[in-house]
């Protein structure tokens, strides 16, 4: 598992634990970019990690 896939897995798990719909992250990242990240095709920038973490109400390190 590479780092992009690991982030996608962590994002999915935390999102499910927090009972958040994927579209709720659209205020932090664009829907198309979110799909690339969730598919493990792209790695988010640190700013995007911070934005997603804020939406999920977790620390950025939790996603990494």
SULMO-V969937 format. One record per residue. RES is the residue in one letter. PHI is phi in degrees with one decimal (* if undefined). Layout:
res->(RES,RES)
phi->(PHI,PHI)
This chain:
res->(X,X,X,X,X,X,X,X,X,X,X,X,X,X,X,X,X,X,X,X,X,X,X,X,X,X,X,X,X,X,X,X,X,X,X,X,X,X,X,X,X,X,X,X,X,X,X,X,X,X,X,X,X,X,X,X,X,X,X,X,X,X,X,X)
phi->(*,-86.7,-65.6,-65.5,-69.0,-64.3,-64.6,-59.4,-65.0,-63.7,-60.4,-61.9,-62.5,-66.7,-61.7,-70.2,-61.4,-80.6,55.2,-110.3,-77.5,-53.3,-66.4,-67.4,-85.7,-64.5,-77.1,-91.7,-141.9,-68.9,-57.4,-68.1,-64.8,-59.0,-64.7,-63.2,-65.8,-63.9,-83.3,74.1,-88.9,-133.8,-102.0,-74.6,-74.2,-60.3,-62.8,-70.2,-60.3,-62.5,-65.3,-66.3,-60.2,-61.5,-63.5,-87.4,59.0,-132.5,-78.8,-54.3,-60.5,-61.9,-80.3,-92.2)
